[in-house]
Amino acid sequence: MRELRRLGGSQPALSLELATAGNLAFPDSPDAAERAFIITKSLTNLNRFEDAREQARQMVKAYPDTPYSADVARHLLSVPFSTDR
């Protein structure tokens, strides 16, 4: 988690890889919701918006009472958006 927090949004592909591996290895850890948030944020930073929305749906279902889920629900699930410009 220290490395993920240090990376922030600077290397979304690496953050995605590390957070995904962490949640596969430790799905019930107290840090799982934060890693799911990092996965969702990384997908967004990689312009993988549909993947980010799907991850957000799964996250809200898996971790409904966390501030991380509230944040992704507010930003990715409450307002429809399109990647078409």
C-alpha positions in Angstrom: 0.0 0.0 0.0 2.8 2.4 0.7 4.0 2.1 -2.9 0.5 2.6 -4.3 0.0 5.7 -2.2 3.4 7.0 -3.2 2.6 6.5 -6.9 -0.7 8.4 -6.6 -1.8 9.1 -10.2 1.7 9.4 -11.6 1.8 5.9 -13.1 -1.7 4.6 -13.6 -0.7 1.4 -15.5 1.7 0.4 -12.7 -0.9 1.4 -10.0 -3.5 -0.7 -11.8 -1.2 -3.7 -11.9 -0.1 -3.4 -8.2 -3.6 -2.8 -6.8 -5.1 -5.6 -8.9 -2.4 -8.0 -7.7 -3.0 -6.8 -4.1 -6.7 -7.4 -4.2 -6.2 -10.8 -5.8 -3.8 -11.8 -3.1 -5.6 -10.2 -0.1 -9.3 -9.8 -1.0 -10.4 -9.5 2.6 -7.7 -7.1 3.8 -8.7 -3.8 5.4 -7.0 -2.1 2.4 -9.1 -3.9 -0.2 -11.6 -1.0 -0.6 -8.7 1.5 -1.1 -7.1 -0.7 -3.6 -10.4 -1.0 -5.5 -10.5 2.8 -5.5 -7.0 3.0 -6.9 -8.0 0.5 -9.6 -11.0 2.6 -10.6 -9.0 5.8 -10.6 -6.2 4.2 -12.6 -8.7 2.9 -15.2 -10.1 6.5 -15.5 -6.6 7.9 -15.8 -5.9 5.4 -18.6 -9.1 6.7 -20.4 -10.7 3.2 -19.9 -14.0 4.8 -18.8 -16.3 1.9 -19.3 -13.9 -0.4 -17.4 -13.8 2.2 -14.7 -17.5 2.4 -14.4 -17.8 -1.4 -14.2 -15.1 -1.5 -11.5 -17.0 1.3 -9.7 -20.2 -0.8 -9.8 -18.4 -3.8 -8.4 -16.7 -1.7 -5.8 -19.9 -0.1 -4.5 -21.4 -3.6 -4.2 -18.4 -5.1 -2.4 -17.6 -2.2 -0.1 -20.9 -0.3 0.2 -20.2 1.6 3.4 -16.7 3.1 2.7 -15.8 6.6 1.7 -14.0 5.2 -1.3 -17.2 3.7 -2.7 -19.1 6.9 -2.0 -16.5 8.8 -4.0 -16.6 6.6 -7.0 -20.4 6.4 -7.0 -20.6 10.2 -6.9 -18.1 10.6 -9.7 -18.7 7.6 -12.0 -22.2 6.3 -11.4 -24.4 9.2 -10.6 -24.1 11.2 -13.9 -24.3 9.6 -17.3 -21.3 10.5 -19.5 -20.1 9.7 -22.9 -16.6 9.5 -24.3 -17.9 10.7 -27.6 -17.0 14.4 -28.3 
